[in-house]
Amino acid sequence: MLIILATVIYAKLFPFLSVYFNKFKSIKNEDLQLKIKHLTSKTRFPGGDIKIKVSKLGQHSSHGAEYMGIGKSHFIAIYESLLMQLKHDEIIAVLAHEIGHWHNWHSLKSLCVNLIQNIAVFYMYSSFMHNSSILISFGFR
């Protein structure tokens, strides 16, 4: 039960905690901002919170975007390197893909799958932990 509680709390707090471990800034280009506002209103993405994730060159090899959070605490971060490489319509397509993750509840579904996996692993561990025949078969005495 403790694992379930810890996982849910982490999932809710991650968008707030990521601000302390990453550097974010707002999108300066007004034309792109307008297109993003149109996309978020069309898809009903609440708040329309899209941030630029700044990473120093070489620090991250990824050029993409990520959706974070569950419930009301969520946002989309797009890497600065991606903004430099793509045209506005391509950026909107990437953001639409990330909004699709929100729309299809992928974060919550992933959270549930992870919880089931964690429970299964801890159950198996507790079942085998005191089984001496298994320990001996792996060479432990």
Residue, then its C-alpha position, 0 to 999 in steps of 0.5 A: m500500500l505504501i508503494i501505491l501512495a508513494t508512486v501517486i504522490y511522486a506522479k502528482l509532484f513531478p511537474f513541480l519538482s522538475v522545475y528545480f532540476n531543469k531550466f525552463k523558459s517561456i516561448k518568445n516568438e509571438d507567432l508561435q505563441l498564437k499557434i500554440k494558443h490556437l492548438t490548446s484551445k482547439t484540443r481543450f488542453p487545460g491551461g495551455d502550459i507549454k514550456i521550453k526545456v533549456s539544455k546545454l549543448g552536449q548535456h542532452s542528446s534528445h531533441g523532443a518534447e515531453y508531457m508530464g503529470i496527471g490530473k490538474s498538475h501537468f505541462i508540456a516541455i519542448y527542448e530548445s534544440l528542437l525549436m531551433q531545428l523545426k518550422h512552426d508547423e512541425i513544432i505544432a505537430v510535435l505539441a499535438h502529439e504530446i497533447g495526444h498523450w494527455h487526451n488518451w490518459h497515457s500518464l495515468k495508464s503508465l502509472c497503473v502499469n508501473l504500480i502493478q509491476n512494482i506490486a508483482v516484483f515485491y510479492m515475488y521478492s517476499s515469496f522467495m526471500h526466505n526460500s532456502s532452496i532458491l538461495i542454494s540454487f543460486g549459490f548462496r548458503 
